[in-house]
Amino acid sequence: MEYPALVPGILLRRYKRFLADVRLDDGREVVAHCPNTGSMRAVNVPGCRVWLSPSDNPARKLAWTWELIELPQPNGTTATASVHTGRANRIVEEALREGKVEELAGYAALRREASVERARLDFRLDDPERGCVFVEVKQVTLMEADGHGYFPDAVSARGRRHLEALALLAAQGHRAVLLFCVAHEGIEDVAPAAHLDPAYAASLREVAGLGVEVLARRCEVIREAGVPVAIRLGRRLPVSLVREVDSAVVVD
């Protein structure tokens, strides 16, 4: 997925869920739309460099959208994370259509938003010989102080409903896949966040035992002259269905 010309700035604060104050590099302070309804745990860090996409649509209330944030890492470097949850499906769709997710390559047709008995899932892939596979995408940006990636970043009843729908499909003989789109360059593996949503963690372990496939792929931000110009789905990451988090390293 290619970005429009992004503009850098410094995050001042995020508030009212959908708003963020940003000081652009030219000194202007602007209000940007925050396209993330979650807690944004660990990616809402004032003082960090962020990247905004501009819009000249006169019908929009806000001319700026918060896309990316650069987060300090323990080794002294920074890792870029996408905070725009609406980008995850587009990134995954592009990779699916290009056959870059090997486990899901080779299907003849792709359909967005597949309605099933208990939920609406993100994708359905069909093939006359291989049958169909249902795919639900979840964006991962939570990297705790222990260095591992986790999902969800808050209690997610909706996420559990998606797991139940995938399990039902697997019981009916379909392929059912949960795909973690890891939108944080510093994350090297993923686990359910039992310390934040123990019910989700238990459900994920249960449905995996019932045949739901759990995959994780990390996004890669493409830069030109230091400016992000695109984001792609990259290499596969390991998923651990059981990981206990030391409360001493969890920062609220």
C-alpha positions in Angstrom: 0.0 0.0 0.0 1.4 3.4 -1.0 1.0 6.5 1.1 0.3 9.9 -0.1 3.0 12.5 0.6 3.3 12.2 4.4 4.1 15.2 6.6 6.2 14.8 9.8 5.6 16.2 13.2 5.7 15.6 17.0 2.7 14.1 18.8 1.5 16.4 21.6 -1.5 14.4 22.8 -4.3 12.1 21.7 -7.8 12.8 23.2 -11.5 12.1 22.7 -10.4 8.8 21.0 -10.5 10.4 17.5 -8.3 13.5 17.9 -4.6 14.1 18.1 -2.7 17.4 18.5 0.5 17.4 16.5 3.2 20.0 16.0 4.4 19.9 12.4 8.1 20.4 11.6 7.2 23.8 10.2 6.0 24.9 13.6 2.3 24.7 13.0 0.1 22.9 15.5 -2.7 21.0 13.9 -5.5 18.7 15.0 -5.4 15.3 13.2 -8.0 12.5 12.9 -6.9 9.5 14.9 -8.2 6.5 13.0 -7.9 4.1 15.9 -10.8 3.4 18.4 -8.7 1.2 20.7 -6.7 1.9 23.7 -3.5 2.5 21.6 -1.6 1.1 24.6 2.1 1.6 24.0 1.7 3.5 20.7 0.1 6.7 22.1 3.4 8.3 23.2 3.6 12.1 23.3 6.9 13.5 22.2 7.5 10.9 19.5 7.8 11.7 15.8 4.6 11.0 13.8 3.6 11.1 10.2 0.3 12.5 8.9 -1.4 12.2 5.6 -3.0 15.4 4.3 -6.4 15.8 2.6 -7.8 18.6 0.5 -11.4 17.3 0.6 -13.5 20.3 1.7 -16.1 18.0 3.2 -13.8 16.7 5.8 -13.8 18.3 9.2 -10.0 17.6 9.7 -7.4 18.0 7.0 -4.9 15.6 8.6 -4.9 11.9 9.4 -2.4 10.3 11.8 -0.8 7.3 10.0 2.5 6.3 11.7 4.5 6.8 14.9 8.2 6.2 15.5 8.8 4.6 18.9 12.0 4.4 20.9 13.4 0.9 21.4 15.5 -0.5 24.2 18.6 -0.8 21.9 18.5 3.0 21.2 16.9 2.7 17.8 13.3 3.5 16.8 10.6 1.3 15.4 7.8 2.6 13.2 4.2 1.5 13.9 1.0 2.1 12.0 -1.8 3.5 14.2 -4.3 3.5 11.3 -6.4 0.4 11.9 -8.2 0.9 8.7 -5.0 0.2 6.7 -4.6 -3.4 8.0 -7.2 -4.9 5.7 -5.9 -3.0 2.7 -2.3 -4.2 3.4 -3.4 -7.8 3.8 -5.6 -7.7 0.7 -2.8 -6.4 -1.4 -0.6 -9.3 -0.1 -3.3 -11.9 -0.7 -3.9 -10.7 -4.3 -0.2 -10.8 -5.0 0.2 -14.3 -3.5 2.7 -13.1 -0.9 1.0 -15.0 2.0 2.2 -18.5 1.0 -0.3 -20.3 3.3 -3.2 -18.5 1.5 -1.8 -18.4 -2.0 -3.3 -20.0 -5.1 -7.0 -19.3 -4.6 -9.0 -18.2 -7.6 -11.2 -15.5 -6.1 -11.1 -13.1 -3.2 -14.1 -11.5 -1.6 -14.2 -8.8 1.1 -16.4 -9.0 4.2 -17.8 -12.5 4.3 -21.0 -12.7 6.5 -21.2 -15.9 8.5 -23.5 -17.1 11.2 -22.0 -15.3 14.2 -20.0 -12.4 12.7 -18.7 -10.7 9.6 -15.2 -11.7 8.7 -12.7 -9.8 6.6 -12.1 -12.1 3.6 -13.2 -15.2 1.9 -11.0 -16.9 -0.7 -12.5 -19.4 -3.1 -11.2 -22.0 -5.5 -13.2 -24.7 -7.4 -10.7 -27.4 -6.4 -9.6 -26.3 -2.9 -12.9 -25.0 -1.6 -13.0 -21.8 0.5 -11.1 -20.3 3.4 -12.3 -17.6 5.7 -9.8 -15.0 7.0 -10.1 -12.6 9.9 -7.4 -9.9 10.2 -6.4 -8.3 13.5 -3.8 -5.5 13.7 -1.2 -5.8 16.4 0.7 -2.8 17.7 1.1 -3.6 21.4 4.7 -4.3 22.4 5.0 -4.6 26.1 8.1 -3.8 28.1 9.1 -7.5 28.0 9.8 -7.0 24.3 7.0 -9.3 23.0 3.9 -8.4 20.9 0.4 -9.0 22.2 -3.2 -8.9 21.1 -5.6 -7.4 22.0 -4.6 -4.2 23.7 -7.8 -4.1 25.7 -10.8 -6.3 26.4 -12.3 -7.3 23.1 -15.8 -9.0 23.1 -15.9 -8.4 19.3 -12.6 -10.3 18.9 -14.0 -13.3 20.8 -17.1 -13.3 18.6 -14.8 -13.5 15.6 -13.0 -16.5 17.2 -16.3 -18.2 17.8 -17.3 -17.7 14.1 -14.0 -19.1 12.9 -14.3 -22.1 15.1 -17.8 -22.8 13.8 -16.5 -22.6 10.2 -13.7 -25.0 11.0 -16.2 -27.5 12.6 -18.1 -27.3 9.3 -15.0 -28.4 7.4 -13.8 -25.0 6.0 -10.4 -23.5 6.4 -10.6 -20.8 9.0 -7.7 -18.4 9.6 -6.9 -15.7 12.1 -4.2 -13.5 10.6 -2.3 -11.1 12.9 -1.2 -8.1 10.8 1.7 -6.9 13.0 2.0 -3.2 12.3 5.0 -2.5 14.6 8.5 -3.0 13.2 9.9 -3.8 16.7 7.7 -6.8 17.3 9.3 -10.2 16.6 6.5 -12.5 17.9 2.9 -12.5 19.0 0.9 -13.9 21.8 -2.6 -13.4 23.2 -2.7 -10.7 25.9 -3.9 -12.8 28.8 -2.9 -10.0 31.2 -5.4 -7.7 29.5 -8.1 -10.0 28.2 -7.8 -13.5 29.8 -11.1 -14.5 28.1 -9.7 -13.8 24.7 -6.5 -15.7 25.4 -8.5 -18.7 26.6 -10.7 -18.6 23.5 -7.8 -18.3 21.1 -6.2 -21.4 22.6 -9.5 -23.2 22.4 -10.2 -22.4 18.8 -6.7 -23.2 17.7 -7.2 -26.7 19.2 -10.4 -27.0 17.1 -8.7 -26.3 13.8 -8.5 -22.6 13.4 -5.2 -21.6 11.9 -3.3 -18.7 13.5 -0.8 -16.8 11.5 1.2 -13.6 12.0 2.9 -11.4 9.4 4.8 -8.2 10.2 4.5 -5.0 8.1 7.5 -3.4 6.6 7.6 0.4 6.1 9.3 1.4 2.8 11.1 4.8 2.9 12.7 7.1 0.4 15.1 9.7 1.7 13.9 8.9 5.2 10.2 9.5 4.4 7.7 6.6 4.6 6.2 6.1 1.1 4.6 2.6 1.4 3.8 -0.2 3.8 3.9 -3.9 2.9 3.1 -7.2 4.6 6.4 -8.9 5.2 7.8 -11.9 6.9 6.1 -14.5 9.0 6.4 -14.2 12.8 5.9 -16.9 15.4 2.8 -17.1 17.5 2.8 -18.4 21.0 -0.6 -19.4 22.4 0.6 -19.3 26.0 2.8 -16.6 27.4 2.7 -15.2 30.9 3.6 -11.5 31.3 5.6 -10.5 34.4 3.6 -7.8 36.0 6.8 -6.0 36.9 7.4 -5.1 33.2 3.9 -4.1 32.3 3.5 -0.4 32.1 -0.1 1.1 32.4 
